[in-house]
């Protein structure tokens, strides 16, 4: 006779992913899941942890990995952690000439509205737009702070400000 130990296990099912972004270096990702296995989690497929909460996540494109340590299938899902540049320098030197939200092009129906300090709308663009070049009616606007409102597809509104440096 032989003795076997059977451990219940199954592939994880991602029920949702809570992304707390637009927070500089304090972005977080929480993976919500179901399943009967013992799981480890990763945002890069290399570094795994047993906690489904990731802290201090930089903005970028990630693949969420849930690995069952007992050998069931790996579960994956692509996500984007968003943030906005705190400044840009539209001086045509090829660096930071456009203010835009990286990865917002993957949420094409989102909108961005930029205001001057008096609340006047100076520019609008969609998530798949090319961003703002610091001009109004083809004329450069002054180096100062500007405010924005981002309306994401899931009815989420993000507000903030950034600086134009010339």
C-alpha positions, -999 to +999 in steps of 0.1 A: +000+000+000+010+036-006-001+068+012-009+098-009-016+134+003-041+151-020-041+189-018-070+207-034-058+232-059-071+251-090-061+279-113-069+313-099-096+334-114-091+372-114-123+388-103-110+424-104-079+444-101-080+476-080-055+501-094-048+532-072-029+554-097-021+591-104-003+591-070+033+596-081+055+569-065+027+558-042+006+539-068-008+505-057-023+474-074-045+449-055-054+417-072-088+403-063-092+366-071-109+333-063-096+298-063-087+269-040-049+269-045-019+285-027-010+314-049+019+338-055+016+371-074+038+391-097+037+422-119+067+411-141+066+373-142+100+372-124+096+385-089+068+367-070+052+374-036+025+358-016+007+391-010-018+402-037-011+439-029+017+457-047+028+491-033+049+519-048+042+508-083+055+531-110+033+541-139+036+517-168+022+486-186+022+454-165+011+418-168-004+405-136+006+369-129-010+345-104+009+313-101-005+283-082+025+269-062+011+234-066+015+234-103-019+245-117-020+269-147-007+304-145-033+332-147-024+365-164-040+398-172-026+430-187-031+463-168-019+499-170-009+521-140-013+557-150+003+589-139+008+624-153+040+644-159+044+672-133+059+695-159+069+697-196+092+719-216+077+728-250+109+743-265+112+720-296+144+703-284+129+669-287+126+662-250+093+668-230+079+689-258+044+674-254+023+669-222+004+637-223-006+607-201+014+576-210-007+546-217-039+566-219-040+557-256-053+523-244-083+540-230-092+559-262-126+573-251-111+591-221-108+629-224-084+654-210-092+690-206-065+716-197-073+749-181-052+781-174-052+796-139-083+816-147-103+784-155-103+790-193-101+759-214-069+760-234-069+725-248-089+692-250-078+658-263-089+622-262-070+594-246-057+584-281-048+620-289-012+632-293-012+655-262-007+692-257+022+712-272+017+743-248+001+764-274-033+781-278-043+791-314-007+783-325+008+807-300+029+795-271+013+801-237+034+814-208+055+793-184+032+788-154+009+762-138-020+746-157-048+725-144-064+694-159-094+671-156-092+636-170-125+617-176-119+580-178-143+555-195-153+540-161-167+574-150-136+581-129-125+617-128-089+627-121-079+663-114-044+678-110-020+704-122+014+706-139+039+733-149+050+746-183+087+755-182+102+774-211 
